Amino acid sequence: MAKLVKEEVIAGLKEMNMVEIMDLVAAIEEEFGVKAAAAVAAAPAAAAAQEGPSEVTVTLKSFGTAKVGVIKAVQAITGLGLMDAKKLVDKAPVAIKEKVSPAEGEEIKKQLEAAGAEVEVK
């Protein structure tokens, strides 16, 4: 049997009525052990997963009134030494972590806000 190209299959479907197409779908599901609805339902889920950013940047907008606490939090988050963490905090607004997952970005934001900083995640 010759292999059918996509255009030939579509042309054949155009000649069928809806009952015949539904019978064809049922036969394909049975033959290959798949469900047509599963593919249709998976498409919106995949699109929703791609809507949000895959990587974010956590930016320290200001250190607020608790500069020492924010420096210690930045030191713990970045692994920098005390002086380097202080220099980074003094440069606010500054990126603390770049290209992190949104979940990790939110966790870092919580830590910095708990120390008294104003933080933005983009």
C-alpha positions, 0 to 999 in steps of 0.5 A: 500500500502506498503511503498517503501524504497529509494533503490526501488524507485531508482531501478524503476527510473533506468528502466525509460527513461528521458521522463517518469522521467520528467513526474514523476517530474511534477506529484510530483510537482503538487501533493505536490505543490513544485518545483524541481528547487527551491530545486536545486537553494537553495542548492548553496545559502546555500553553499555560505552562509556557505563559510564565517566565522560565527564569527571573531576576531578583532585584534589591530595590532598597535595603529599608531600615534594617541594612545589617539584616539585609546584608546578612541575608544577601551574604547567605543567599549569594555566598559572598563574603561580608564586605562583598555583600555590603558593597552589593547592598550599598549599590541598590537597586541591584540584581541579587540573583539572575536567571533563577527559577520563578520558585527560587526567585520567590523564595529569595524575595521572601528571605530578603523581605523578612530581613526588611528589604524592598525586592522585585522579581522580574 
